[in-house]
């Protein structure tokens, strides 16, 4: 069971059992070795999603995509700037 507090609201849910099989996630800013985008991309893959890893740093995005493929998920790296 997980929860999220935001603006005096609490959202609770069973996030550990959420399946994203047969879903594709696009995560921007996912190529940084310490960023939240990387963590989100890896978490979505652990939940079963295939992931498009987008970042201005293509080499960083390739590393994250490789880590996702090592989890037996599909992943591609795309260079892009969404600012």
N, C-alpha and C positions, 0 to 999 in steps of 0.2 A: 504494500500500500504506500503510495506516495502522496505528497501534497504540495501545493504551490500557493504561497501567500502573495497577494498583490492588491494594493489599494484597499486594505481592510477586508478583502475577500479571500476565502480559502477554498481552493478547488482540490478535492480529494479524488483519488482514483487508483486502480490497480494497474499501474504502468508497467510493472514487471511482466504481466501476462498479455500485454498489447502486442498483437501480431501484425506485422506489416508485410507479410508474404504477398507476392504478386503486386507490390506497390513500388513506385520509383520516387525517390526523393531528390530534389535539387537543392544543394546546400551551397550558398555563397560564402566566401571568406573561410573556406574549409582547408586551405593549404598551409596555414600557419602552424608551426610545431607546438604552439602553446595556446592557440586561440579557441574560443568557444565553438566556432564553426567546425573545427576538427573533431571536437568532442561530440557535437551533435551528429556529424556524419557517421562516426564510429558507432554511436548509440543506435541510430536508425538502422544501420547494417546489422547490429546485434539483434535487433527486433525483427529482422527478416527483410528489410527493404534493400533494393538495389539502389545505388547512389551515384548521382552526377556530382562530382566534386569540382566546384568552380572557385577560382582564385586568380588574382593578378599574377601570382607566382606559380607558373605552370609546373616547375620542378617540385615545389611543395605539394601541389595538388596531386601530382603523380605518386608521391610517397604515400599520401593518405589513401589514394585509390588502390595502391598496392597492398596496404594494410587491410583494406576492406576485401579485396580479392583473396587474401590469405584466410579470410573467414568464410570462404566459399560463397561469396556474394558477387554479383556483377557490379563493376564500378568503372567509370570513365572519368578522366581528368579533362577539364575545359578551362582555357584561359579566358578570363573576362573581368571587366570592371563595371560594377553596377551602381557606381556613385553618381 
